[in-house]
Amino acid sequence: MSWLGVKGAERAADILAESWRRGRFPHALAFVGPHGVGKRTFARGLAQAILCEARAPGSLAACGLCPGCVQVAGDTHPDLLEVERPQDKQDLPVQTVRELCDWFALKPMRGPGKFAILDDADHLTTEASNAFLKTLEEPPPGAILVLIASAVEILLPTILSRCQVVRFESLPIPVVTELLIERGLAGDHAEATRLAALGEGSAAKSILLADPEVGRFRRGLIDQLGAAEGFSPPELAARMLAFFRQAGKESLEHRRRGVLIVGELTRFFRSALETGLGLDPARPDPDDAPASSALAADHTPEDLVALIERCLLAEYQIERRLYLPLVVESFAHDLGGVLNRGRELTLATTP
Ligand SMILES: [Zn+2]
């Protein structure tokens, strides 16, 4: 694991390395940027560099071999704490923040300092944010805290003003293309480029879309919603939910897949809207064109805007961890309400 090796974050790495060299390293950092561009990986790499017991003074290059480095890589370093929003919670509980502050107040076990990563800082409540302020204002010597969030607007100004903000941008398409090829996730260069474009600068999203099962489901869903025949909303809901649940055992995996697929529908409806308005739609997957043109021909721009808004609401609800079966059922119902209008219904599979 090398923090310097996180693609697209070379500039951030340079700035941090320079401030370390000058002895001006900040005690609190906020890594802000879109999901899936490597913020957490970068934070872990930085933790390893700082907790490395064999690096040259003034350098932030982890050796990768000393006990400190090995423990960070193995998630067993006693002076590294990583916390995130619990799976079943909509917010980061104040209790989590208090525990983190208590942990910071204790002396380091191995080295001169302690390092904590707080992911999902977007979901800090005001109460939880306030619980942080004392630790942020008077950090124990050698303590470094990294908050990870998707947008600065979401963090409270009182938190932001005490952190050095490091911005992460969406990754350039060629960087993600290369990463997909390196990891053997795309059959050829053209496929890697298509997946990278679909990911819109998020490596994590491109990697999820590279799963052949996801690709097949996405294709089938878009073609079905663009087809001239109507569909049964309960059947669609059941199919979507089953597919989300196939992503793994954890509800986090179901939701991640849910957000991914609903996000793909948002893009699909958007491209239909742009087609209908005579614009040149951004359409990273050329195979979406027939369904998107058919939808544009069958529906008014108002309908398509309503569909896009409905997708955004579903994405928000899934992110907010509302009960997934209900979110999906009402989503499919509302899609049907717009899309089935004037279509011939095929309701053979309605339970
Ligand atoms: Zn080391």
Boltz pocket constraint, residues with backbone or C-beta under 6 A from the ligand:
constraints:
  - pocket:
      binder: B
      contacts: [[A, 48], [A, 51], [A, 52], [A, 53], [A, 54], [A, 55], [A, 62], [A, 63], [A, 64], [A, 65], [A, 66], [A, 67], [A, 68], [A, 69], [A, 70]]
      max_distance: 6.0
